Amino acid sequence: MILWKSVRNGGSHTWTDALFPLSADLMAMRPAAVYCADWDIFESLRLLDRGALPLFSGWTRLQRRT
């Protein structure tokens, strides 16, 4: 059903206005690691920062602790 709706309606818009200041703030802070628990944020930040931020999946980090 989801695939059918995507084919019929096209892809969805996942950007939010908050993403741009988040990316700028993170670039200014120069953190050693940024853990993202949301794939939409992870991929969007990766695109905006062109690979400069040390982004990691938050789910991977959580799975290592168990």
C-alpha positions, 0 to 999 in steps of 0.5 A: 500500500505504501509503495503504491501511494508513493508511485501514485503521489510521488515522494514526500517532502522531509525537510524542515526549516529547523534543519538548516540552523541545526546543521549550521550550529553543529558545524560551528560546534565541531563535535567529536560525534553526532548520533542521530536516532532519526534517519531523515535527520541523518541523511539530510545532515549528511547532504547539507554538511557534505560529509564534514560532520562525524555523523553516526546512527544512534540506533547502532550506538544503542545496540552496542550497549546491549 
